[in-house]
Amino acid sequence: MAVIALLIGSVAANANTLVLSAVNGNLYQQTVQSPCIFSNSSCQQGGFLATALDNGGAVTSYDALSPVYSGATLNSIIAGGGALLLGIDINQASGQPAQTLSLFTMLKNGVVVDTFSFGGSGNVPAGNNGNGYADFLLSNFSSFTNADTIQFHFVFNNANDGTENVFVIGAPATVPEPSSIATMGLGLLILGFASRKVLRKNI
């Protein structure tokens, strides 16, 4: 009831529409710089707060609010300081129908600014069943500053297996640019010495 009251009092007149898209392959792993917003115990949080969801099986639906985050906290995680991208790890029981992401919203400073809403059923089948990787992405979130407060609302139906995790896509591990430059510089230096030696021999 408190959740409904909060949302009725804060829904923006023209909320932005979030985009749900399927992920092909193991591209986004929730245990690598990707803390969960809605989680079970498998998430690697590193002090990042999450809303724990009941483990699936006997649970048919979720209707949950996340902790309130500062924009600075989220900006310190998201890839390259770019736009927010959330992964959804789906767990679907064998032989069971596809489950449903009914609603997902983002509140900025207590006002709903982004909404995904689906009135049917079965829009999030497990493409990569099991724990650890995103089956779907939510994108097209509104921008926010470090000073803003951010909260999320997650409504999921037909849950028939383990808990679905929703996590922030963090910055991927990359080879530091200075080491690449140093390697290339060393190669050029060796090449320079070798060509100098050849020139002296020919003189």
ABEGO torsion letter per residue (X at the ends): XAAAAAAAAABBABBBBBBBBBBBEBABBAABGBBBABBBAABBAGGBBBBBBBBBGABABBBBBBBBBBAAAAAAABBGGBBBBBBBBBBBBBGBBBBBBABBBBBBGGBBABBBBBABBGABBBABBEBGBBABBBBGBBBBBAABBBBBBBBBBGBABBBBBBBBBBBBBBBBAAAAAAAAAAAAAAAAAAAAAAAAAAX
